[in-house]
Amino acid sequence: MEPSKWDYCTIVFRTYHNVGGSEHAGLNYGLLWFEAEAKGVNGRYAAGKSNEIPFGRIAEGVPDSGNAAHVNVHQDLMNKLRQDGWEPVSGGGSGWWEKRFRRDASKAPQSFLQKVRSYFSKKNNQ
């Protein structure tokens, strides 16, 4: 049975930079992580986030496919998305990390606001 409505997500990367001065010899230290940004019938939401990993420098300002730590946390996020019912689809972006997924919109967990509305809707109908 083909779902009539889908939510789609794309994996993006985020960084937090702590630009060092003389203490760090001018090197750029920070954290790197991946997030799955979703949108569709259920609006915009975060479908998942990888663990944060430290980095000294990112080659070319983007995650490095030759860096095992970058690849491992990316793979962990993709595995979590699959466990949550997301399936890979084509598209996404030009970066190796920009994978795209879709999920039947009815399988998305309810947001806190949706839960509150549902609760009061049931209360009012009793």
Phi, psi and omega in degrees: 000126182271123177298147181276339183221140183237151162256143179240147175223152177229137179279130176236167176245153178229154175222154169238124183252138172240094184288117183275152176259224183295331181299326182248021179056031177075010180281157181258110180250153178180198180239148177234140173207165178246145176231149174256107180271120183250152172203156181157215182304324183271014179083203179258136179199166176272119181274344179174164180214139177278174170293155176271139178232145177284152174215154175270303177219144174258127179300128177061011179080011180227163177302148185256117180292347176269356180264114184302322180296318178298312182295319183295315181290329176295314179297320178301318178294317179298320178297318179296318178300316179298318178298330180274008175096005178278142176239140181294142174223166180288164181098190179124287181172182184274343180279149182300334183275344188278065179277148182243142181225163173222158178211142174307125185301332181289347181269357180288137176294147180289141174287167178303316180297318178296321178296318179296313179299317180297317179301310183288331176296316178294319180299317182288338181268000180270000000 
